[in-house]
């Protein structure tokens, strides 16, 4: 995998991870209701949940991409269209003034871990997103499987760091995400990035 392609993946992932989704909102809510003692199980749950979703996404996908140039290009085209769809949808999203909902506080750290893990690992949108996103940063000139695992491990490491930072700064993060101006910036920034990624995938030259 070219180093420049990996750096592009890191940059894109960093911006996407900053945009709060169901997992991050869960982490913030539980961190505020349970305090610092919740941070370790929450971060562990996010790391394991993202790993599970990525493994599910990669099972069979690596074989499909390595099978032929046709399927490689087909997956990139479909993924590009999906990313473009997500970007446009986010750009058109309205700003909600509602406060972040606080989920019911589990009685133990184990329940806290289990709830956060299920939110992260069993989100079908996340699995579909990984299938669409990862292939855009894979070079067809090199072996597919090692590249996919490098990207997967990179993403899990970044997602774990992201969850840790949100958990540590849960109070300020909650106030920030409740601001309509911040929500609009998140929507515009994330929508622009996803749309650009989708257009790039659709317009990139495909190897013969």
N, CA, C and O of each residue as an XYZ file, in Angstrom:
832
protein
N       0.836     -1.194      0.000
C       0.000      0.000      0.000
C       0.880      1.258      0.000
O       1.770      1.390      0.841
N       0.636      2.176     -0.936
C       1.404      3.427     -0.938
C       1.186      4.211      0.352
O       0.068      4.290      0.861
N       2.268      4.789      0.873
C       2.184      5.524      2.135
C       1.237      6.717      2.011
O       0.535      7.057      2.962
N       1.219      7.349      0.840
C       0.345      8.506      0.628
C      -1.124      8.107      0.736
O      -1.944      8.870      1.248
N      -1.456      6.898      0.249
C      -2.832      6.420      0.319
C      -3.234      6.158      1.767
O      -4.364      6.439      2.167
N      -2.303      5.621      2.545
C      -2.570      5.377      3.960
C      -2.776      6.697      4.703
O      -3.665      6.800      5.549
N      -1.958      7.705      4.393
C      -2.117      9.008      5.025
C      -3.466      9.628      4.682
O      -4.096     10.254      5.535
N      -3.912      9.460      3.445
C      -5.227      9.969      3.044
C      -6.329      9.282      3.845
O      -7.302      9.922      4.245
N      -6.176      7.984      4.078
C      -7.146      7.243      4.875
C      -7.162      7.746      6.319
O      -8.230      7.905      6.911
N      -5.985      7.995      6.883
C      -5.887      8.513      8.249
C      -6.578      9.870      8.352
O      -7.328     10.120      9.296
N      -6.327     10.738      7.388
C      -6.925     12.076      7.414
C      -8.446     12.001      7.303
O      -9.163     12.666      8.050
N      -8.933     11.186      6.364
C     -10.378     11.051      6.184
C     -11.026     10.440      7.426
O     -12.089     10.885      7.860
N     -10.385      9.427      7.991
C     -10.939      8.769      9.176
C     -10.980      9.717     10.370
O     -11.933      9.700     11.149
N      -9.949     10.540     10.510
C      -9.889     11.478     11.628
C     -11.068     12.445     11.602
O     -11.698     12.704     12.627
N     -11.355     12.971     10.420
C     -12.477     13.904     10.304
C     -13.796     13.193     10.561
O     -14.664     13.719     11.257
N     -13.949     11.996     10.002
C     -15.193     11.251     10.174
C     -15.422     10.859     11.636
O     -16.556     10.885     12.113
N     -14.362     10.499     12.341
C     -14.512     10.070     13.732
C     -14.919     11.212     14.644
O     -15.582     10.997     15.658
N     -14.522     12.431     14.284
C     -14.887     13.583     15.108
C     -16.389     13.818     15.075
O     -16.969     14.293     16.052
N     -17.023     13.483     13.945
C     -18.467     13.664     13.814
C     -19.167     12.691     14.759
O     -18.983     11.482     14.620
N     -19.961     13.171     15.713
C     -20.567     12.273     16.704
C     -21.667     11.406     16.116
O     -22.583     11.901     15.459
N     -21.563     10.108     16.359
C     -22.589      9.162     15.958
C     -23.187      8.507     17.193
O     -22.929      8.954     18.310
N     -23.986      7.448     17.012
C     -24.620      6.776     18.161
C     -23.624      6.310     19.210
O     -23.894      6.405     20.408
N     -22.470      5.806     18.768
C     -21.483      5.302     19.723
C     -20.937      6.422     20.596
O     -20.875      6.285     21.817
N     -20.542      7.524     19.977
C     -19.960      8.637     20.736
C     -20.994      9.261     21.669
O     -20.661      9.628     22.796
N     -22.237      9.386     21.221
C     -23.271      9.943     22.079
C     -23.512      9.042     23.291
O     -23.763      9.529     24.393
N     -23.435      7.728     23.081
C     -23.571      6.788     24.191
C     -22.413      6.936     25.170
O     -22.614      6.949     26.384
N     -21.201      7.049     24.634
C     -20.014      7.210     25.476
C     -20.124      8.475     26.327
O     -19.847      8.442     27.527
N     -20.522      9.577     25.719
C     -20.634     10.838     26.448
C     -21.685     10.736     27.554
O     -21.447     11.159     28.686
N     -22.847     10.174     27.220
C     -23.930     10.088     28.199
C     -23.549      9.211     29.387
O     -23.777      9.582     30.538
N     -22.966      8.048     29.103
C     -22.565      7.149     30.188
C     -21.423      7.742     31.013
O     -21.375      7.552     32.229
N     -20.507      8.456     30.364
C     -19.391      9.058     31.087
C     -19.892     10.106     32.074
O     -19.378     10.216     33.187
N     -20.890     10.867     31.665
C     -21.419     11.900     32.539
C     -22.230     11.307     33.683
O     -22.207     11.841     34.791
N     -22.947     10.210     33.435
C     -23.787      9.635     34.478
C     -23.010      8.740     35.436
O     -23.427      8.558     36.580
N     -21.878      8.174     34.987
C     -21.104      7.250     35.814
C     -19.768      7.808     36.281
O     -19.164      7.260     37.202
N     -19.304      8.867     35.675
C     -18.032      9.431     36.079
C     -16.844      8.707     35.455
O     -16.999      7.916     34.524
N     -15.665      8.990     35.980
C     -14.433      8.462     35.390
C     -14.348      6.940     35.433
O     -13.680      6.339     34.593
N     -15.020      6.304     36.406
C     -14.923      4.849     36.514
C     -15.507      4.142     35.290
O     -15.237      2.964     35.056
N     -16.314      4.879     34.510
C     -16.925      4.276     33.323
C     -16.021      4.336     32.104
O     -16.291      3.659     31.112
N     -14.959      5.124     32.149
C     -14.157      5.362     30.952
C     -13.496      4.099     30.411
O     -13.497      3.872     29.201
N     -12.933      3.279     31.289
C     -12.234      2.076     30.825
C     -13.178      1.099     30.141
O     -12.879      0.679     29.024
N     -14.316      0.706     30.752
C     -15.219     -0.199     30.042
C     -15.809      0.398     28.771
O     -16.055     -0.321     27.803
N     -16.037      1.708     28.768
C     -16.587      2.352     27.570
C     -15.601      2.292     26.411
O     -15.964      1.910     25.299
N     -14.355      2.670     26.675
C     -13.335      2.658     25.621
C     -13.079      1.238     25.142
O     -12.925      1.005     23.943
N     -13.031      0.285     26.071
C     -12.836     -1.115     25.685
C     -13.991     -1.606     24.816
O     -13.779     -2.356     23.862
N     -15.207     -1.186     25.143
C     -16.380     -1.598     24.368
C     -16.341     -1.033     22.954
O     -16.694     -1.720     21.996
N     -15.911      0.228     22.824
C     -15.809      0.842     21.497
C     -14.749      0.129     20.654
O     -14.972     -0.156     19.477
N     -13.595     -0.158     21.265
C     -12.527     -0.839     20.533
C     -12.977     -2.225     20.057
O     -12.762     -2.586     18.900
N     -13.597     -2.993     20.944
C     -14.043     -4.332     20.579
C     -15.219     -4.278     19.609
O     -15.324     -5.107     18.706
N     -16.098     -3.303     19.798
C     -17.249     -3.168     18.902
C     -16.841     -2.810     17.490
O     -17.347     -3.385     16.527
N     -15.922     -1.856     17.361
C     -15.432     -1.486     16.033
C     -14.677     -2.649     15.389
O     -14.776     -2.863     14.181
N     -13.928     -3.393     16.190
C     -13.204     -4.551     15.662
C     -14.181     -5.595     15.127
O     -13.964     -6.175     14.063
N     -15.253     -5.825     15.874
C     -16.261     -6.798     15.435
C     -16.915     -6.368     14.132
O     -17.054     -7.167     13.206
N     -17.319     -5.092     14.063
C     -17.976     -4.591     12.854
C     -17.043     -4.663     11.645
O     -17.474     -4.978     10.536
N     -15.760     -4.367     11.872
C     -14.800     -4.410     10.774
C     -14.555     -5.841     10.306
O     -14.452     -6.090      9.105
N     -14.461     -6.777     11.238
C     -14.255     -8.174     10.846
C     -15.442     -8.686     10.045
O     -15.273     -9.374      9.038
N     -16.651     -8.344     10.501
C     -17.852     -8.739      9.760
C     -17.842     -8.145      8.362
O     -18.218     -8.802      7.391
N     -17.403     -6.883      8.273
C     -17.357     -6.206      6.973
C     -16.331     -6.840      6.045
O     -16.568     -6.964      4.843
N     -15.184     -7.245      6.604
C     -14.082     -7.733      5.784
C     -14.239     -9.201      5.381
O     -13.644     -9.642      4.399
N     -15.037     -9.953      6.137
C     -15.236    -11.364      5.799
C     -15.905    -11.472      4.424
O     -17.028    -11.003      4.232
N     -15.234    -12.065      3.515
C     -15.776    -12.214      2.163
C     -15.469    -11.040      1.261
O     -15.312    -11.217      0.053
N     -15.379     -9.821      1.831
C     -15.111     -8.650      0.994
C     -13.715     -8.714      0.410
O     -13.520     -8.401     -0.764
N     -12.728     -9.121      1.223
C     -11.360     -9.232      0.725
C     -11.243    -10.226     -0.409
O     -10.564     -9.968     -1.403
N     -11.905    -11.365     -0.262
C     -11.902    -12.387     -1.325
C     -12.549    -11.851     -2.589
O     -12.060    -12.085     -3.694
N     -13.663    -11.122     -2.420
C     -14.371    -10.561     -3.570
C     -13.510     -9.545     -4.312
O     -13.459     -9.550     -5.542
N     -12.832     -8.667     -3.561
C     -12.009     -7.635     -4.198
C     -10.794     -8.239     -4.904
O     -10.333     -7.728     -5.925
N     -10.288     -9.331     -4.341
C      -9.110     -9.954     -4.937
C      -9.461    -10.859     -6.111
O      -8.575    -11.282     -6.854
N     -10.738    -11.157     -6.282
C     -11.147    -12.129     -7.297
C     -10.899    -11.627     -8.716
O     -10.400    -12.366     -9.565
N     -11.247    -10.375     -8.966
C     -11.102     -9.853    -10.327
C     -11.165     -8.340    -10.314
O     -11.664     -7.731     -9.368
N     -10.653     -7.744    -11.377
C     -10.707     -6.287    -11.511
C     -12.152     -5.809    -11.610
O     -12.481     -4.714    -11.153
N     -13.015     -6.634    -12.209
C     -14.421     -6.249    -12.361
C     -15.074     -6.031    -11.007
O     -15.705     -5.000    -10.775
N     -14.921     -7.012    -10.102
C     -15.546     -6.893     -8.789
C     -14.883     -5.803     -7.951
O     -15.545     -5.129     -7.161
N     -13.586     -5.637     -8.124
C     -12.877     -4.569     -7.416
C     -13.479     -3.213     -7.800
O     -13.796     -2.392     -6.940
N     -13.627     -3.003     -9.101
C     -14.172     -1.737     -9.575
C     -15.646     -1.590     -9.222
O     -16.104     -0.489     -8.915
N     -16.393     -2.692     -9.265
C     -17.819     -2.642     -8.943
C     -18.034     -2.221     -7.492
O     -18.902     -1.398     -7.202
N     -17.242     -2.787     -6.581
C     -17.368     -2.436     -5.166
C     -17.014     -0.966     -4.952
O     -17.675     -0.275     -4.177
N     -15.981     -0.490     -5.630
C     -15.604      0.916     -5.480
C     -16.685      1.846     -6.022
O     -16.954      2.895     -5.435
N     -17.305      1.468     -7.135
C     -18.373      2.297     -7.699
C     -19.581      2.345     -6.769
O     -20.105      3.421     -6.479
N     -20.021      1.179     -6.304
C     -21.168      1.128     -5.398
C     -20.852      1.870     -4.104
O     -21.683      2.616     -3.586
N     -19.640      1.658     -3.587
C     -19.230      2.365     -2.379
C     -19.198      3.869     -2.580
O     -19.606      4.625     -1.698
N     -18.713      4.306     -3.736
C     -18.678      5.736     -4.025
C     -20.067      6.351     -4.059
O     -20.279      7.446     -3.540
N     -21.011      5.650     -4.669
C     -22.394      6.127     -4.713
C     -22.999      6.211     -3.314
O     -23.735      7.144     -2.994
N     -22.673      5.217     -2.489
C     -23.210      5.206     -1.121
C     -22.628      6.356     -0.305
O     -23.356      7.018      0.435
N     -21.330      6.599     -0.431
C     -20.709      7.709      0.286
C     -21.284      9.050     -0.170
O     -21.510      9.944      0.645
N     -21.516      9.183     -1.466
C     -22.103     10.409     -1.994
C     -23.513     10.601     -1.435
O     -23.900     11.713     -1.076
N     -24.273      9.514     -1.365
C     -25.628      9.572     -0.795
C     -25.592     10.026      0.661
O     -26.371     10.889      1.068
N     -24.676      9.437      1.450
C     -24.559      9.818      2.860
C     -24.159     11.286      3.008
O     -24.659     11.994      3.881
N     -23.246     11.731      2.136
C     -22.797     13.122      2.201
C     -23.913     14.104      1.922
O     -24.084     15.081      2.651
N     -24.676     13.850      0.865
C     -25.791     14.736      0.518
C     -26.842     14.729      1.623
O     -27.407     15.768      1.965
N     -27.096     13.545      2.175
C     -28.081     13.437      3.258
C     -27.654     14.239      4.477
O     -28.482     14.882      5.123
N     -26.362     14.203      4.793
C     -25.856     14.946      5.949
C     -25.867     16.445      5.691
O     -26.153     17.229      6.595
N     -25.556     16.849      4.457
C     -25.581     18.266      4.122
C     -26.995     18.840      4.223
O     -27.184     20.009      4.559
N     -27.974     17.999      3.927
C     -29.366     18.457      3.966
C     -30.001     18.294      5.335
O     -31.144     18.703      5.541
N     -29.272     17.701      6.275
C     -29.841     17.431      7.600
C     -30.133     18.730      8.331
O     -29.358     19.684      8.267
N     -31.236     18.752      9.012
C     -31.579     19.920      9.805
C     -30.832     19.910     11.123
O     -30.227     18.908     11.505
N     -30.882     21.017     11.796
C     -30.224     21.160     13.095
C     -31.253     20.929     14.183
O     -32.271     21.620     14.238
N     -30.996     19.969     15.041
C     -31.903     19.662     16.151
C     -31.471     20.419     17.387
O     -30.291     20.432     17.735
N     -32.424     21.048     18.050
C     -32.109     21.789     19.271
C     -32.306     20.937     20.517
O     -32.128     21.416     21.637
N     -32.671     19.685     20.323
C     -32.932     18.807     21.459
C     -31.639     18.436     22.170
O     -30.579     18.343     21.552
N     -31.741     18.226     23.480
C     -30.593     17.811     24.261
C     -30.270     16.350     23.945
O     -31.128     15.580     23.514
N     -29.005     15.995     24.172
C     -28.588     14.619     23.980
C     -29.296     13.752     25.010
O     -29.239     14.036     26.206
N     -29.959     12.700     24.556
C     -30.685     11.825     25.463
C     -29.703     11.023     26.307
O     -28.668     10.573     25.818
N     -30.042     10.854     27.578
C     -29.203     10.068     28.476
C     -29.815      8.686     28.632
O     -30.913      8.562     29.174
N     -29.131      7.641     28.170
C     -29.673      6.300     28.310
C     -29.716      5.883     29.773
O     -28.984      6.415     30.607
N     -30.584      4.926     30.071
C     -30.707      4.441     31.441
C     -29.370      3.892     31.923
O     -28.725      3.114     31.220
N     -28.966      4.284     33.084
C     -27.650      3.916     33.608
C     -27.625      2.462     34.064
O     -28.382      2.101     34.965
N     -26.783      1.612     33.474
C     -26.671      0.223     33.917
C     -26.109      0.159     35.331
O     -25.413      1.071     35.776
N     -26.422     -0.942     36.040
C     -26.025     -1.065     37.439
C     -24.558     -1.427     37.604
O     -23.982     -1.149     38.655
N     -23.937     -2.036     36.605
C     -22.563     -2.504     36.750
C     -21.721     -2.091     35.552
O     -22.244     -1.713     34.504
N     -20.397     -2.171     35.730
C     -19.494     -1.862     34.622
C     -19.650     -2.868     33.498
O     -19.495     -2.525     32.326
N     -19.957     -4.113     33.852
C     -20.134     -5.133     32.820
C     -21.321     -4.798     31.923
O     -21.238     -4.926     30.702
N     -22.436     -4.365     32.540
C     -23.610     -3.976     31.744
C     -23.298     -2.733     30.920
O     -23.751     -2.602     29.783
N     -22.535     -1.837     31.492
C     -22.121     -0.634     30.778
C     -21.313     -1.016     29.535
O     -21.549     -0.500     28.442
N     -20.357     -1.931     29.724
C     -19.538     -2.422     28.620
C     -20.409     -3.104     27.562
O     -20.264     -2.838     26.369
N     -21.315     -3.985     28.001
C     -22.142     -4.751     27.075
C     -23.053     -3.846     26.248
O     -23.187     -4.030     25.039
N     -23.678     -2.866     26.907
C     -24.578     -1.964     26.188
C     -23.831     -1.170     25.115
O     -24.305     -1.050     23.985
N     -22.672     -0.633     25.469
C     -21.891      0.167     24.517
C     -21.355     -0.705     23.384
O     -21.328     -0.284     22.227
N     -20.931     -1.914     23.721
C     -20.443     -2.833     22.691
C     -21.531     -3.147     21.670
O     -21.272     -3.145     20.466
N     -22.748     -3.417     22.143
C     -23.842     -3.761     21.234
C     -24.200     -2.587     20.327
O     -24.489     -2.776     19.145
N     -24.180     -1.369     20.883
C     -24.468     -0.181     20.069
C     -23.437     -0.037     18.958
O     -23.775      0.322     17.830
N     -22.175     -0.318     19.284
C     -21.084     -0.145     18.320
C     -21.030     -1.275     17.293
O     -20.918     -1.022     16.093
N     -21.109     -2.512     17.763
C     -20.875     -3.665     16.889
C     -22.062     -4.016     16.013
O     -21.878     -4.481     14.888
N     -23.278     -3.805     16.504
C     -24.466     -4.285     15.797
C     -25.189     -3.190     15.035
O     -26.355     -3.346     14.674
N     -24.503     -2.087     14.789
C     -25.107     -1.025     13.985
C     -24.944     -1.370     12.508
O     -23.839     -1.256     11.978
N     -26.016     -1.792     11.826
C     -25.874     -2.213     10.417
C     -25.363     -1.103      9.514
O     -24.678     -1.375      8.528
N     -25.685      0.142      9.836
C     -25.196      1.260      9.029
C     -23.675      1.343      9.104
O     -23.014      1.671      8.119
N     -23.126      1.044     10.282
C     -21.675      1.071     10.428
C     -21.001      0.001      9.601
O     -19.966      0.245      8.979
N     -21.585     -1.185      9.591
C     -21.019     -2.285      8.807
C     -21.050     -1.953      7.321
O     -20.066     -2.163      6.612
N     -22.180     -1.436      6.853
C     -22.299     -1.059      5.438
C     -21.319      0.060      5.107
O     -20.728      0.074      4.027
N     -21.147      1.000      6.040
C     -20.225      2.105      5.804
C     -18.797      1.600      5.642
O     -18.079      2.062      4.755
N     -18.374      0.667      6.479
C     -17.032      0.116      6.364
C     -16.833     -0.544      5.002
O     -15.780     -0.391      4.382
N     -17.842     -1.275      4.538
C     -17.755     -1.935      3.236
C     -17.595     -0.918      2.119
O     -16.892     -1.167      1.139
N     -18.249      0.229      2.267
C     -18.163      1.266      1.234
C     -16.889      2.097      1.345
O     -16.329      2.521      0.334
N     -16.433      2.327      2.574
C     -15.350      3.285      2.812
C     -13.962      2.679      2.587
O     -13.135      3.272      1.895
N     -13.704      1.516      3.159
C     -12.354      0.946      3.110
C     -11.836      0.701      1.695
O     -10.678      1.015      1.419
N     -12.648      0.150      0.783
C     -12.108     -0.143     -0.559
C     -11.623      1.078     -1.317
O     -10.833      0.946     -2.251
N     -12.086      2.280     -0.929
C     -11.658      3.481     -1.646
C     -10.179      3.790     -1.417
O      -9.592      4.583     -2.152
N      -9.574      3.170     -0.403
C      -8.182      3.462     -0.063
C      -7.294      2.230     -0.256
O      -6.252      2.104      0.387
N      -7.705      1.337     -1.131
C      -6.944      0.127     -1.415
C      -6.382      0.204     -2.826
O      -7.101      0.529     -3.771
N      -5.108     -0.091     -2.965
C      -4.469     -0.105     -4.272
C      -4.636     -1.486     -4.904
O      -4.338     -2.508     -4.285
N      -5.111     -1.495     -6.127
C      -5.298     -2.769     -6.823
C      -3.961     -3.361     -7.288
O      -3.894     -4.523     -7.690
N      -2.908     -2.554     -7.227
C      -1.603     -3.025     -7.677
C      -0.897     -3.890     -6.633
O       0.114     -4.527     -6.926
N      -1.434     -3.908     -5.420
C      -0.842     -4.709     -4.344
C      -1.865     -5.712     -3.841
O      -3.043     -5.631     -4.191
N      -1.418     -6.663     -3.017
C      -2.315     -7.672     -2.480
C      -3.376     -7.006     -1.603
O      -3.067     -6.137     -0.788
N      -4.624     -7.425     -1.782
C      -5.742     -6.735     -1.157
C      -5.830     -6.996      0.344
O      -5.937     -6.054      1.129
N      -5.786     -8.254      0.748
C      -6.046     -8.610      2.146
C      -5.146     -7.874      3.151
O      -5.663     -7.321      4.121
N      -3.825     -7.846      2.955
C      -2.984     -7.118      3.922
C      -3.343     -5.634      4.014
O      -3.319     -5.056      5.100
N      -3.673     -5.022      2.884
C      -4.051     -3.613      2.901
C      -5.314     -3.389      3.731
O      -5.404     -2.423      4.489
N      -6.285     -4.289      3.583
C      -7.545     -4.143      4.305
C      -7.333     -4.259      5.806
O      -7.943     -3.522      6.581
N      -6.473     -5.178      6.216
C      -6.222     -5.345      7.641
C      -5.439     -4.169      8.216
O      -5.658     -3.780      9.364
N      -4.533     -3.604      7.432
C      -3.812     -2.411      7.882
C      -4.790     -1.258      8.102
O      -4.721     -0.562      9.115
N      -5.697     -1.061      7.151
C      -6.686      0.005      7.285
C      -7.612     -0.263      8.463
O      -7.955      0.655      9.207
N      -8.013     -1.511      8.635
C      -8.917     -1.859      9.734
C      -8.270     -1.596     11.087
O      -8.889     -1.000     11.969
N      -7.027     -2.036     11.254
C      -6.327     -1.821     12.521
C      -6.097     -0.334     12.783
O      -6.199      0.134     13.916
N      -5.784      0.399     11.710
C      -5.596      1.843     11.849
C      -6.872      2.511     12.332
O      -6.846      3.356     13.227
N      -7.997      2.120     11.724
C      -9.273      2.733     12.091
C      -9.655      2.406     13.532
O     -10.117      3.283     14.262
N      -9.468      1.150     13.950
C      -9.802      0.766     15.326
C      -8.960      1.557     16.328
O      -9.473      2.015     17.350
N      -7.670      1.716     16.033
C      -6.802      2.479     16.926
C      -7.259      3.934     17.033
O      -7.276      4.507     18.122
N      -7.628      4.525     15.901
C      -8.081      5.909     15.907
C      -9.438      6.044     16.597
O      -9.675      7.015     17.315
N     -10.324      5.079     16.382
C     -11.639      5.120     17.022
C     -11.519      4.985     18.535
O     -12.265      5.617     19.284
N     -10.578      4.158     18.979
C     -10.354      4.000     20.415
C      -9.846      5.294     21.037
O     -10.311      5.696     22.104
N      -8.893      5.946     20.374
C      -8.384      7.227     20.860
C      -9.490      8.274     20.872
O      -9.593      9.058     21.816
N     -10.312      8.292     19.837
C     -11.410      9.246     19.741
C     -12.400      9.055     20.885
O     -12.823     10.030     21.507
N     -12.773      7.800     21.169
C     -13.703      7.514     22.262
C     -13.110      7.905     23.608
O     -13.820      8.391     24.488
N     -11.806      7.692     23.764
C     -11.132      8.060     25.009
C     -11.207      9.565     25.245
O     -11.517     10.014     26.349
N     -10.924     10.334     24.208
C     -10.958     11.794     24.343
C     -12.362     12.290     24.637
O     -12.542     13.176     25.473
N     -13.363     11.731     23.960
C     -14.738     12.143     24.222
C     -15.156     11.767     25.639
O     -15.858     12.532     26.300
N     -14.729     10.589     26.114
C     -15.090     10.159     27.468
C     -14.454     11.059     28.520
O     -15.101     11.429     29.499
N     -13.190     11.409     28.320
C     -12.479     12.245     29.288
C     -13.090     13.643     29.348
O     -13.227     14.225     30.425
N     -13.450     14.168     28.199
C     -14.012     15.522     28.146
C     -15.526     15.471     27.921
O     -16.069     16.261     27.149
N     -16.198     14.550     28.591
C     -17.624     14.305     28.361
C     -18.474     15.544     28.616
O     -19.383     15.839     27.840
N     -18.190     16.273     29.695
C     -19.003     17.430     30.026
C     -18.956     18.509     28.965
O     -19.994     18.990     28.511
N     -17.759     18.887     28.572
C     -17.619     19.925     27.553
C     -18.102     19.429     26.203
O     -18.644     20.204     25.415
N     -17.910     18.132     25.923
C     -18.372     17.578     24.648
C     -19.888     17.621     24.561
O     -20.445     17.923     23.506
N     -20.549     17.321     25.658
C     -22.018     17.350     25.659
C     -22.536     18.757     25.387
O     -23.469     18.938     24.605
N     -21.929     19.757     26.033
C     -22.356     21.139     25.800
C     -22.097     21.553     24.353
O     -22.902     22.262     23.749
N     -20.970     21.105     23.805
C     -20.639     21.451     22.425
C     -21.636     20.850     21.453
O     -22.107     21.532     20.543
N     -21.964     19.568     21.639
C     -22.849     18.882     20.704
C     -24.285     19.370     20.814
O     -25.081     19.160     19.898
N     -24.630     20.024     21.931
C     -25.978     20.549     22.091
C     -26.156     21.893     21.388
O     -27.277     22.390     21.284
N     -25.077     22.478     20.909
C     -25.144     23.780     20.247
C     -25.592     23.621     18.793
O     -24.980     22.861     18.043
N     -26.644     24.320     18.386
C     -27.087     24.243     16.983
C     -25.988     24.626     15.998
O     -25.881     24.039     14.921
N     -25.169     25.615     16.369
C     -24.086     26.025     15.469
C     -23.082     24.891     15.287
O     -22.624     24.634     14.174
N     -22.740     24.207     16.394
C     -21.803     23.087     16.297
C     -22.401     21.949     15.490
O     -21.709     21.335     14.677
N     -23.685     21.660     15.706
C     -24.335     20.598     14.941
C     -24.311     20.900     13.448
O     -24.067     20.014     12.629
N     -24.564     22.150     13.106
C     -24.553     22.527     11.689
C     -23.148     22.370     11.105
O     -22.992     21.901      9.977
N     -22.122     22.764     11.875
C     -20.750     22.619     11.396
C     -20.384     21.153     11.205
O     -19.730     20.786     10.228
N     -20.816     20.312     12.159
C     -20.558     18.881     12.028
C     -21.228     18.340     10.765
O     -20.619     17.581     10.011
N     -22.478     18.732     10.538
C     -23.212     18.247      9.373
C     -22.567     18.711      8.070
O     -22.397     17.923      7.139
N     -22.208     19.992      8.009
C     -21.612     20.534      6.790
C     -20.230     19.923      6.534
O     -19.911     19.535      5.410
N     -19.414     19.843      7.596
C     -18.077     19.275      7.439
C     -18.118     17.808      7.063
O     -17.430     17.379      6.136
N     -18.920     17.039      7.779
C     -19.022     15.613      7.472
C     -19.660     15.365      6.120
O     -19.218     14.490      5.374
N     -20.696     16.126      5.796
C     -21.350     15.955      4.496
C     -20.426     16.293      3.345
O     -20.420     15.605      2.324
N     -19.632     17.366      3.505
C     -18.689     17.750      2.452
C     -17.629     16.671      2.246
O     -17.271     16.347      1.114
N     -17.129     16.115      3.358
C     -16.098     15.081      3.252
C     -16.632     13.823      2.590
O     -15.991     13.265      1.699
N     -17.803     13.376      3.023
C     -18.379     12.162      2.441
C     -18.714     12.359      0.961
O     -18.487     11.470      0.140
N     -19.247     13.517      0.638
C     -19.563     13.797     -0.772
C     -18.300     13.820     -1.620
O     -18.277     13.281     -2.727
N     -17.240     14.451     -1.094
C     -15.973     14.500     -1.820
C     -15.393     13.098     -1.997
O     -14.874     12.768     -3.063
N     -15.482     12.281     -0.956
C     -14.977     10.916     -1.056
C     -15.761     10.120     -2.091
O     -15.186      9.347     -2.859
N     -17.077     10.314     -2.106
C     -17.900      9.617     -3.094
C     -17.592     10.047     -4.515
O     -17.483      9.208     -5.409
N     -17.449     11.357     -4.733
C     -17.120     11.853     -6.071
C     -15.735     11.391     -6.506
O     -15.533     11.025     -7.664
N     -14.784     11.410     -5.577
C     -13.434     10.956     -5.895
C     -13.449      9.492     -6.321
O     -12.772      9.107     -7.274
N     -14.231      8.676     -5.600
C     -14.305      7.257     -5.929
C     -14.943      7.047     -7.296
O     -14.533      6.151     -8.033
N     -15.925      7.846     -7.642
C     -16.628      7.683     -8.907
C     -15.796      8.201    -10.084
O     -15.913      7.686    -11.196
N     -14.959      9.213     -9.847
C     -14.224      9.834    -10.940
C     -12.809      9.290    -11.095
O     -12.149      9.554    -12.100
N     -12.341      8.531    -10.105
C     -10.986      7.999    -10.188
C     -10.849      7.031    -11.347
O     -11.778      6.290    -11.666
N      -9.684      7.043    -11.972
C      -9.426      6.092    -13.058
C      -9.270      4.686    -12.520
O      -8.547      4.450    -11.552
N      -9.954      3.760    -13.157
C      -9.874      2.371    -12.724
C      -8.853      1.630    -13.566
O      -8.812      1.801    -14.785
N      -8.023      0.802    -12.926
C      -7.075      0.005    -13.701
C      -7.785     -0.925    -14.652
O      -8.866     -1.433    -14.356
N      -7.167     -1.146    -15.803
C      -7.793     -2.029    -16.794
C      -7.732     -3.461    -16.320
O      -8.205     -4.361    -17.013
